[in-house]
């Protein structure tokens, strides 16, 4: 068994070695609890094992699974970008690519003048929330009462 490491670097992200594998992997952007748990099982470890106990070979296996999850046996429904608009493929985007694709999607919605794109431009909620009392920023005040007409 390899010696215990306090910091493990997986796909460009430093993860704490004293946490469980299933929890530590969620520190990578785009990896949720289900994906982290399935990655731990695919590399042959118990998800509750400590991250610092795994070997360098297992780290490379993790990175390989994150790069190509479908070839590794992860089902399509677990991916975070199914039927990509540009390629039509099922992808799983992680790290800085995730932020970049998110920004591109919003800019595309703005460009085609979709409702959600316009709401993003205006800085308003895009998913149907009510705005009477929420999302008040800047110099917005509450409802003002009209002054009574003086006799």
C-alpha positions, 0 to 999 in steps of 0.5 A: 500500500502506498503512503498516505497523501494529504493532498491528491491532485485529480484532473487539475484540482487539489483534493483533501486526502483525509476525506472519503473518495465519494466526498472528495471527488465532488470538489471537482467542478462538474462531479456530483455525488452519484458520479463520484460514487460510481467512479470510486466503484469503477476503480475498485475502491470502497467509496468510503475509503480515504482519498489519500490512501489511493495509488497513482495508478488509481488517480490516472484511472479516475482521470481517464474515467472523467475524460471518457465516462461512457467508455468506462461504463458510466450510464448516459443518464449520469452525464451532465451534458447530454445531446450537446447543441454543437456536436449532438454527443453525450458529454460530461464536462468538468473543471474550467471547461464547465464554466466556459460551456455555461458562459457559451450557452448563455451567450448563445441564448442572448444571441438568438434572443431567447426569453432566458437570454433576455432575462440573463441580460437584464439580471433578472431570474430566468426560471419563472420565479416571482419578482415582487419581493425577491431579486431586489438590488440597487436602489429599489425600495418597497411599495410607497403610499401616495400622499394624501391630497391636502384640503 
